[in-house]
Amino acid sequence: ASVALTGYTPEEFYKEPGLIRRLIHPAWKAYLEEQWQAMLQENVPPVFEFQIIDRAGNIRWNNQRNIIIRDESGTVVAIEGIVTDVTQRKDAELALTESEERYRGLMNHLPDYVIVHRDGILLYVNPSAAARMGYDPETLVGRPILPLVDPAYHSTIQKAIAERMEGADLPSYEIKIVAKDGALRTVLVNGVMIQYGGGPASLNVLTDITLQKEAEEIRRAYEIRLDSAMEIGSLAWWEMDLPDGAVRFDDRKATMLGYSPDQFHHYTDFTALLHPADLEPAMQSMRDHLEGREARYHMDYRLRDAGGNYQWFRDVGGITKRHPDGSPKTVTGIVIDITAAKEAEDAMRATETRFRALIQNSSDLIRILDADGRILYESPSAERILGYPAGSLLGSDPLELVHPDDLERVRKDLNEVYGRTNPGTPTEFRIRKADGEYIWVDAIGTNLLGVPGVNGIVVTTRPIQQRKEAEQALLESEERLRLAMEGANVASWDWDIRTGNAVFSDRFYTMLDFRPGEFPATYEGWIAHIHPDDRNRVLPDLNRQIAEKRPLCEIEYRLLTKDGNWLWILGRGKIAEFDEKGNPSRLTGVNIDITSRRLMESEIRSLNTVLEGRVKDRTEALQKANAELEEENAQRLTAEQKLQASYDEKVMLLKEIHHRVKNNLQIIASLLNLQSRYIKDESTLAAIRESQNRVKAMALVHEKLYKAEDISHISLADYLRFLGTGLFQFYDARSRGIQFHLDITEVNVDINSAIPLGLIINELISNSLKYAFPKDRKGEISISVKKDGQTLTVLFRDTGIGIPADLDWQNTRSLGLRLVNTLVDQMDGTIELDRSNGTQFTMVVHEKE
């Protein structure tokens, strides 16, 4: 144990009695000498904590518990002591103290409302928040939160409390809180669930955004409460004999667990109390030492006390005696109650977690600057607001990011914070983001140099870009309004109905040729300039409109100008405020110069009198002419009825002609069909059938015309669909896997265009069905027609094997292609062939006049 504590063996201490005093840290020697003498005189407890410098030069903390042995006369004859290395505990206490001081320093100077509540009952309110609301924080603890919230937000806050206490992760939301004097403040609520006072509670940060809502600066405040560290526990020694496992120990090893020492005789009496998760690790650690794999036995574990709870202990020991064969005989060790240290570590982690959650949820950027103006700490919100990677700005000068035009002003205000002459006034400036863009922020600094745990300048920075943009937009809007009112010759006014005082714009005066402010801006001053003939009408009418609480009050009247003339005015006003009884208390509006309109109306009335006489004379003349027109219309109607009858008769005759032509063509097709029955030659039979299809194509035109309402035009889509379907049936194309597609919008053509187009399509479809799809080849035939004025663009395409490259299709002996070329020429058109993918004919033709 002496080697573990000091690096020196017991033999070295025996050889050099002064070694113990030499190991004591110089800063503690005088203190220990005083304490030692006081202990001998029984003036202080026999327990010391001090620092030593071990063999390796490390500074370590020791806890020394002494037992003074005196003879019968009371003379000190011996002193026994147990020295424990408590360096880890001291380090934990120091870290916890620094963490607590740092976060407490931060939160005591942050400008937000920080509250902790459970189910809507306040458990904690930071002092600065309570003061701003006009309360003592202690008077708020234990009170419900709802009376401090604007009633309009009660349902919102009740719902949020219920959801938060159930563990829901809520987004930020806005409410209004009520100060003691009744003033309303708008706040943005962010919260997180924490453990507080032994149970779950809601930690909320309420950011005051009232000034932001009014396009002004705001500040936030933070404060936190830290849990205090737990006391460090006591210690006890123990010995275990091997191999039987009998134990001897200090009574405190049992009593610190609440048991009687008589209950423990064997090491298994202790291992039975080990936490299930710690049993095997503890036994393995002992085996590793006894079997020579570890120089010492060292283990942290949990033991169940008499109350059924588990306490943490650190057990350190080693072999102190061996059997003649070298096997372990006795193991001796020290057990230290580290429950308080473990709880302190857990408390420190929980504290850091709570405050980390608070800082990370903040919408502000929080920095701590050192004495040289360098960034020591930066909250995680910096990456979200400015875009720089977390930690990348630590050690840098924040002034490097300030806009050049704002730099001197910001440096001056920051120097005042360092010099403690800044009264807490925020500074507005522009700061550069990671993408190079500048945004507006306001910052407020607090000098905490020398404050333990902080020792720096705490700067809270809030983005105000939206407020700045809103302010600029407001200025531009006001300027546009001013220019618009000047251009429209409009004056504004604002009248306090209760006091009679008013605010007249400069234009109110200059419209009447007065200098601004030349007569009082009061109700009486306005009445004095109203025309006497208008007062008895205007004043009662205005009072009536106000009493009726009309959304818009309007009156027309005359006002006296400085040169004695009268100006006609249209006054328009809107009720802007009501008193506590609901009566209008303030009216605001505009005056519009309508003198020109009034003069024009007077002139118009004079002209109306003259026009009414002329209209009367003209009306009599028109009545006479109307009678003559009615007689003429009756004659014209009779003639139109005769013409309509003649037209209907001709339409009927044309339909009959088309019907008979269709029938005659059908007879020709039937005769060709009969003739084909006696023809054995295949080529002759094919020619007969092709002629039959051509006749049917022409007959189909006449059939469509005599069935149509408009006998001069037919739908090309219907005609080609019917024609194609018939040819597909004739050649049994669908059973061969050949599809037919049409892409034709509303295209109507007359008979002179329909017949040649029908014959062209007939020849092309027939040609494709006969030659393009040999054997079992499948594919499709598609036709597209677009019309632009009198021009028709026809696209015919099949996906067959295509027309052979060596075939001169424009000079072929084939009747079908010759007929196609001829008909295209007759329609003053052009035709082109594309053989790259099957066969595609592109024809541009013109309807005949």
HELIX and SHEET records of a PDB file:
HELIX    1   1 SER A    2  THR A    6  1                                   5    
HELIX    2   2 PRO A   10  LYS A   15  1                                   6    
HELIX    3   3 LEU A   19  LEU A   23  1                                   5    
HELIX    4   4 PRO A   26  LEU A   40  1                                  15    
HELIX    5   5 THR A   87  ASN A  108  1                                  22    
HELIX    6   6 PRO A  127  ARG A  132  1                                   6    
HELIX    7   7 PRO A  137  LEU A  140  1                                   4    
HELIX    8   8 LEU A  146  LEU A  148  5                                   3    
HELIX    9   9 PRO A  151  TYR A  153  5                                   3    
HELIX   10  10 HIS A  154  MET A  165  1                                  12    
HELIX   11  11 THR A  210  LYS A  213  1                                   4    
HELIX   12  12 ARG A  252  THR A  255  1                                   4    
HELIX   13  13 PRO A  261  GLN A  263  5                                   3    
HELIX   14  14 TYR A  267  THR A  271  1                                   5    
HELIX   15  15 PRO A  276  LEU A  290  1                                  15    
HELIX   16  16 THR A  339  ASN A  361  1                                  23    
HELIX   17  17 SER A  381  LEU A  386  1                                   6    
HELIX   18  18 PRO A  398  LEU A  401  5                                   4    
HELIX   19  19 LEU A  407  TYR A  418  1                                  12    
HELIX   20  20 GLN A  465  GLY A  487  1                                  23    
HELIX   21  21 ASP A  506  THR A  510  1                                   5    
HELIX   22  22 TYR A  523  ILE A  527  1                                   5    
HELIX   23  23 PRO A  532  ALA A  547  1                                  16    
HELIX   24  24 THR A  595  SER A  676  1                                  82    
HELIX   25  25 GLU A  682  LYS A  707  1                                  26    
HELIX   26  26 LEU A  716  PHE A  730  1                                  15    
HELIX   27  27 ARG A  734  ARG A  736  5                                   3    
HELIX   28  28 ILE A  751  TYR A  771  1                                  21    
HELIX   29  29 LEU A  815  GLN A  826  1                                  12    
SHEET    1   A 3 VAL A  47  ILE A  53  0                                        
SHEET    2   A 3 ILE A  59  ARG A  70 -1                                        
SHEET    3   A 3 VAL A  76  ASP A  85 -1                                        
SHEET    1   B 5 ILE A 121  VAL A 125  0                                        
SHEET    2   B 5 TYR A 113  ARG A 118 -1                                        
SHEET    3   B 5 GLY A 199  ASP A 208 -1                                        
SHEET    4   B 5 LEU A 184  TYR A 196 -1                                        
SHEET    5   B 5 TYR A 173  VAL A 178 -1                                        
SHEET    1   C 5 VAL A 247  PHE A 249  0                                        
SHEET    2   C 5 LEU A 235  ASP A 241 -1                                        
SHEET    3   C 5 PRO A 328  ASP A 337 -1                                        
SHEET    4   C 5 TYR A 310  ARG A 322 -1                                        
SHEET    5   C 5 TYR A 297  ARG A 304 -1                                        
SHEET    1   D 5 ILE A 375  GLU A 378  0                                        
SHEET    2   D 5 LEU A 365  LEU A 369 -1                                        
SHEET    3   D 5 GLY A 456  PRO A 463 -1                                        
SHEET    4   D 5 TYR A 438  LEU A 448 -1                                        
SHEET    5   D 5 THR A 427  ARG A 432 -1                                        
SHEET    1   E 5 ALA A 502  PHE A 504  0                                        
SHEET    2   E 5 VAL A 490  ASP A 496 -1                                        
SHEET    3   E 5 PRO A 584  ASP A 593 -1                                        
SHEET    4   E 5 TRP A 566  PHE A 578 -1                                        
SHEET    5   E 5 CYS A 553  LEU A 560 -1                                        
SHEET    1   F 2 HIS A 713  SER A 715  0                                        
SHEET    2   F 2 ASN A 748  ASP A 750 -1                                        
SHEET    1   G 5 ILE A 738  ILE A 744  0                                        
SHEET    2   G 5 GLY A 779  ASP A 788  1                                        
SHEET    3   G 5 THR A 791  ASP A 798 -1                                        
SHEET    4   G 5 THR A 839  HIS A 846 -1                                        
SHEET    5   G 5 THR A 830  ASP A 834 -1                                        
END                                                                             
